[in-house]
Amino acid sequence: MTISSIQLPQRYQLVNESSPLGAGVKFLAYGVPFPVGVVVSSILAGKFRLPFVYIILLGTALQIIGFALLSTTPGTVDPWSGQFGYSFIAGLGVGITGGLYNFLNPLSIDKKEQCKYPIPSGSRIFCCSTDEHNPADMRRPGYRRWCAGPHARRLGWHRRS
């Protein structure tokens, strides 16, 4: 994501001789499908319960296809309109794989360990979903407030006494 967001506008400025504003407008062909890919991966993983490995393979395949096709575009001053379609494919693939990283972090750590060592990716949600509470965690500032908050009560994650 980072390298392509630097190199694509540079290509539009250096090879296609676009202005910085023109390069930014051309970069939208890559930047707009990125959040669309994040939404698609969330729907596939959440609503359809498709395994993560298949979604990652789909996103990776789209990335490889899009960037491989981008490398075959002509280096002429006049931009070939097909390169924007290739940018769209690459941006969609990067969005699909990038959207899954937030899902995979909490799943790679046991629920008990998430309460002790929270990582900033939504893993804190799972702290109050278990019935086994560590007394040391309960004494930490903010732990009870978070578990007793309105969202925790509404979702049934508060501690039942």
N, C-alpha and C positions, 0 to 999 in steps of 0.2 A: 504494500500500500504506500509506504513512505517513498520508496525509490520511484515508483511509477508516478506519484503525484509531483515529483520534482522533474523527472525526465520527460514526461509527455509535454508539459508546457515549454520546457527548454527546446524540445524538438520542434514544436510549433513556432517558436521564436527564431531559432537558428536555421532550421532547414526550410521551413515554409515562409520565413520572413514575415511573421505576424507581429503585430504590436502586443505589448503585454496584456492589454484588455482583450484583444482578439484571441490570444493564446488561452486566456481564462475562459472565454466563451466556448472555444473548441474543446477545452478540458471538461466541460460539462457533460460531454458524451461519455466520459469515464466516471465523473463524480456523481451524476444523478442515479445511475443504477446501483451504486454502492448501498445506499439505505434501502433500496428495493430488495436487494439480495439479503440484507439483514432481516427484513420482514418475512421474506420467503422462507429463510431458514428457521425462523421462529415458528412460523405456521406449520412447516413440515415436521419439526421436532415436537411442538406442543400439541397441535390439533390432530395431526395424522399419526403421531407416535412413530415416525420413521426413525430407525436407528441412526445415531450420530455418524457412524462410519460411512453410511451411504450418502448422507448429506455432504460430508467432507469430501468424499470422492467426486460427487457432482460438482461442487465448487472448485475443487482442484482441477478437474477436467476442463471446466470453463475457463479457468485462469490460463492453463497451458495452451488451450486452443486460441484464446484471445491474444495472449502475448506472442505466441508463435506466428499468428497471422499478422500482428502488428510489426513484427520484425521483417516481414516480406513486403511491406509497403514501399513504393518508390520514393526516392530521395529527391524529388523535384520540388521546385519552388511552389508550383500550384498544388495545393493539397488534393489528394485523391479522396473522393467522398466515401469510399469503402473503409478507410482507416477509422472513421468515426463509428462504424458498425463493429469493427474489431475492438475498439476501445469500450464500447457498450458491453460486449461479451466478456472482456477482461474485468471490467468494473463489477459486473454482476457476479462473476466467480469470486472475486475478492470479497464482496459483500456477504456472499453465502458462507464462506469459510470464516470470515471475521466475526460474523454474528454468533457462531457456535462457541467461540472461546469463552464467552461469559457463562454459557451453559456447562461447559466441561470442567471449569475450575472447581465448583462445589462438589461435583460428582466424583472427583478424584480423591477426596478426603473423607474420612469417616465422620459421621455426624457428631460424635463426642469430641473429636479433635477440632471440628469447626468452631465449637464454642470456646475452646481454650485459645486457639490461634486463628482468629477470623482473618480471612483474606478479603480484600475489597472488591468482591464480584457478586454480591448477593448471597454469599454463603451464610450470612448472619440470620437469614430467614429460617434456617433449619435448627437453630439453637433451641428454640422452645418447642420444637415438634416432637422431641423425645421425652419419655417419662423419667429418664435418669438424669437428674440434675446434680451437678457437682457443687457441694456447699461452698467451695472456694470461689466458684464462678458467681454464685448467688450474692456474695459479699462485694463483688466488684461494683464500682459506681456505675449506674446506668443500666445494669443488667435487669434488675427487677422492673425498673420503669419501662424498659423496652418490652419485656415479656407481658407487662400488665397494660400496655398501651391499647388504644382503641382498635388498631388493626389486628393485634394479637388476639384480643377477645373476639373480634368479629370472625376471624379465621379459625378459632379454636386452638390457638397456640399458647394461650396463657396457662400458667401452672394451676392445676386443679388441686385444691387442698381438701 
